[in-house]
Amino acid sequence: MSDNSSNFISYYQWWKNLDKFILSLIMILFFSGLFFSLVSTSLIASDKLETNSYFFFFKHLIFVSVGILLIFIFSYIDKETLFNISIYIYCFSFLLLLLVPFIGVEVKGSKRWLDFAFLPRLQPIELLKPFFIIFLSLIISHEKISNYILKFIFSLLLTLSIASLLIIQPDIGQTLLVVSSWVILIFISGINLFFLTLISSVGGILLLYVTFYLPKFEYIKNRILSFFDSEKGTYNFQSDKALDSIISGGYFGKGVGEGTLKNRVPEAHTDYIISVISEEFGVASIVLILILFLIFIYSILKKVNQENDDKIKLILVGSISLILLQAMIHIGVNIRLFPTTGMTLPYLSYGGSSIISVSILSGIILNLTKRRV
């Protein structure tokens, strides 16, 4: 059999076994993000950059195109190959995260990005998160290490090393996301609930101490205090405007291009995209987006229920936990349930690193939910 015929059969088998329903949900979410990017960023580009009014949209389109390519790559490769390369990519991503405090780009008091000529404004934690989930799951489900306490300690040290680097930046939102993902994976792996509660409580107390008593995190403390008392400080300005926009949009919105939030709040197309959508298209559109996310998560959980391999179960649960937690935090900030964190909405928000991260996660999900031959 020729190489061309062999490749064709391989591609055909991949496509035949791929879960088309989950893939279609991912594509709907991505293309919805593209549409909302078009209507929410055109005025920003023309006003601030005095250039092509579709500047941000075309950048978003490039990111999504790269993201879709990554989805197909990570869903196509062999499962064992995926596990092996994930360890190497994790180590590389962790190295990039280590470099952030030294050569990172500082924006608005936070140093979270690396700026390379070939890849400007890369946020290493976004690249690291999908492979952190795989590496963590491989440790917890490792068959050759029978001592569960040893697995727990190793996974905890892994998580704390990442959390420490994120706190230095500082990025409390991503820290909570990483630690919460670890708690979920440890919990479903069967750890004693009292022990997990104790560790989580100690971690929470340490995080509060760092936030409230170290000078470097003064602005985070002020943001939290002003969240509970809106008369103190101006940290609620963005969240207040976002909530006002949701209310003013009503059930069916003001119409395409009629919203004002995107011109009044910095980075509205990333951190406050759900409010921008609600203002122009109404709460009804947000309900539809939430339903899409819920169907997506339910579809994956059904696959988890049918899976016998603990390693795959952990990776799938960890992947959807990352997506769900990030979506909850983003929406919570927009409706003033949480203090401002600067968290993007998976699939829909503008932002290259975020799109690359969720694309890799999506590719991993599609790979592990393929029909077994």
N, C-alpha and C positions, 0 to 999 in steps of 0.2 A: 504494500500500500504506500502511495506517495505521501510526502510530507504535507502537501496541500490538502489531500483527502483526509489525512489524520487530523489536521488543524480544523478542517470544516466539521468533522464529527465531534471534535472536542468543543467547539463553539456551539454546535447544535445541542449537545448534551447539557452544556451550561445553561443555555437559554430555555431548554425544555424543563429543566429541574428548578429554575428560578421561580420564586413566589411572585407571580405577576401582580397579585393584588397589593402586596406590601410595596412593590416597586412603583405601582401606579399612585399610591398614597404619597410616597416620597416625591414623585415628580409633580403631583398636584401642589404640594406644599412649596416646593422650590419655585414653580412657575407663578404661584400666588405671590411669593416674595418678590419675584421679578416685576410683576405688575404693580405691586404696592411701592416698590422702589422707584418705578417710573413716575408715579403720580406724587410721591413724597419728596423727591430729590431734584426735580427739574428746576424748580424756582430757586432752591438753595444754590445750585451750580451757577445759574445765570446771574443771581444777585451778588454772590460772594466772589466767584472766580472770574466773572465777566467773560465767560467762554461759552462753548457749546452747552446748551441747557440740558443735554442728556449725558453730561460728563460722568456723573455718579452711576447712572443707569448702565452705561456701557462698561464701566468698571465692574459693576455687580454682575452683568452678563458674562464677563470674562471669568469671574470667580465661580459662578454657577457652572459654566462650561467645563472648567477644570475640575470642579466638584463632581460633576456627572461622570467625567472620565475616571476619576478616582473610585467612584462607586462601582463602576464596571470592573476596574482592575482588582479591587479588594473582594468583590463578589465572585470573581472568576478563578483566582488562584486556589491551589489545593489547600485544604484545611490545615494540614500539618505544616505546610510551607508558611501559611499565615501565622501560625503560632511561633514558628522559628524566627521569621523576619520581624515580628512584633517586638521581640526581646531586643534586637539590635536597634530598631527605630526608637524604642523606649529609651535606651541608653543614650542615643544621639540627642533625643529631645531633652532628656534630663541635663545633658551637658550644655545645651543651649540655654536652659533655664538657669543653670549655674552662672552663665556669662552675663545674665541680665543686670545684676547689681553693679557690674564692672563697666560694661560697655553699652548698657541699655539706653534707650531714648526715654527721656522724662517728659510726660505730658500731664499737665494739671496736677502736679505734685506726686504723681505715681510713675515709677519706672518699671514698665511691663513689656516693653517692646524692644526688638532688635531690628536695626535698619541696615540691611545688606543691599548692595547695588543690584543684585539679581533678584532679590526678594524683599522689597521695602516694607517696613512696618509689620514684621512677623511677631506674633505673640506666642512664645514657645509653649505656654501651658495648654493652648488650644491644640497644638500638635501632639502634646504628650498625653492628654486625657484618654483618647481611645486606646492607646497602647498600655496605659496605666491599668485600665480595666482588664485587659487581656493578661498582663503580667501578674496582677493581683489574683485573678481567677486561677491562673496556672499554679501559683504558690499554694493557695487554699485547697485546691483539688489534687495536689501532687501525691501520687500513690506511693512513692518511695519514701516519703517522710510521714511516718505513722503518728508521730507525736503532734497532737493538735495544738498544744501550747506553743511549740516551736514555730508552727505555721502562723499562729496568731501574732507572736512577737515579731517575726520577720515581716509580715504584712503591715503591722503597726509601724515599725521603723521605716518601711518604704513610704507609707503615707505621711508620717511626720517629717521626713526629709523634704518632701514636696511642699507640705503645708508651711514649713519653716521658710523656704525660699519665697513662697507667695506672700507670707506675712511681711517679709523684708521689703517687698516691692512698694507699698503694701497693696494687697488685693484680697480683701476679706471675703468678697463674694465667691471668688474661685476657690478660696480656702475652704469655705463651708461646703461648696459643691464636691470637692475632692474627699473631704472627711466624711460627708454624708454618704457618698457612694461606697466608701470603705465600710461604714457602719451597716449599710444595707446588705452588702456581700457577706460580711461576717455573720450578720443576723440569720440570713437564709442558709448559711452553711452549717448552722446548728450549735452555735456557741451558747453557753449558759447566759440566760437573759439578765440575771442579777449582775454578773461580771461585766457584761456589755454596758449595762446602765451605769455601773460604777466608773468604768473607763470613759464613757461619754460625758458624765458629769464632771469628772476631773478635767477633761479636755475643754469643756465649755467654760469652766471657771478660769482656766489658764488663758483662754482666748479673751474673756472679759477683762482679766487683769491687764493683759497686753494692750487691749484697746483703750482702757480707761486710765491707766497709770504710766504709760510710756509716752513721752513728749512727741515722738514721731507720729503717733496715731491720734493726735489731738483733733484733727479734722474729722476723723471717723467718729470719735466720741461726741463731738459737737453735732454731727449729722444724726446720730442716734438720739441724743437728747432733744434736738429740735424736732425730731419725728414724733416724740411723745408730747412735746410742748411746742406747738407751732409759733408761739409768740417769741421764742428764743432763737435768734439767728435767722439766716436766710437760706438754709440748706433745703427747705421744703419748696422753694420756688418752682423747680422743675416738676416735682411730683404734683404740686397743687395745680399747675397749668395743665398737666397731663390729665388729671382727674376732671378738671373743668371742661376739657375738650371732649372727654367721653360723655359727660353729662349733656353738653351742648349739641353733640351729634345725635342724641335721641336714639330711637329704634332703627331708623333707616338712613341717618347721616345727612350732611349738608350737600353732598354731591362731589363729584370728582374735581379736585383742584380748589375746592371752596374752604378747605380747612386752613387754620392759621397757626396751629401748634408747630408745624415744621419750620416756620419762620421766626418763632418766638423762643424756642428752646434749642440750645446747642445739641448736636448729635441726636436729634429726634428720630432720624431714620435708622438709628441703631438701637439706642437704649429705650426709646419710647415709641417704637413702631406700632405697637398695639393701640396706643392712644391716637396716633395719626390715622390709622385704619378706621377706628371707631368714630372719629370726628367726621370723616368724609363718607363712610359707608354704613355707619350705624352699629349699634350693639348687636344687631342680627348677624352682621358679618363676623363679629368676634365669636358669637355662639357657634357659627359654622366652622370656624377655625378650630375651636375647642373640640368640637365633635370629630373633626378630622384627626386631631391628636389622640383622642380617646380611642377611636377605631384603630388607629395605627398601633397604639400600645396594646390594645386588646388582642389584635391579630398576632402580635409577637408573643404575648403571654400564652395564647393557645398553643403556639409552637413549643414554648418552654414546657408546657404541661405534657406534650407528646414526646419530649426528648428524654432519653435515658442516660446520656453522658453528663455527669455533674459539671464537668469543665465547661461544656457548651451552655448549660443552663445558667451558670454563674456569669459567663460573658454576656449572654443575651439580657439577663436581668440587670447587670451593671450598665450595659449600653442604654437600655431604655430608661433606667433610673437617671442617668446623666441628662438625657434629653428632657425627661419629665420634670426633674428638679429645676433645670435651667428655665424651662418654660414657666413653671410656677413662680419662680423668683421674679422673672421679667414682668409677668402679669401682676404679681403682688405689688411690685414697686409702682407700676402704672396706676393702680387703684388705691395706693397709699396704705397697703397692708404691711409693707416692709419699707425700711429706709432705702434711700437711693444707693444702688450698688454698681451701676454701669454694666448690667448683664444683658446680653443680646437675646433675642427670641430665635431659637433654632429654626433653620430653613428660611425664615422670613426677613430677618434683620440684615441690613447692609453690613459688610465687614468680611474681608478676605480670610483672616485666620479662623473666624467662627464658621464660615461656610466650609472651609477645608476640613475642619474638625468634625462637623456633623456629617459631611460626605463620607469620611473614612468610617465613622460609626455606622452609617447606613450601609456601606459596602460590607462591613463585618457582619451586620445583622442579616443581610441578604445571603451572604456566604453560608452562615450557620443555620439558616432556615430553608436552605435548598432541600428539595426532595431527595432522599437517599436512594441511590440506584441499587 
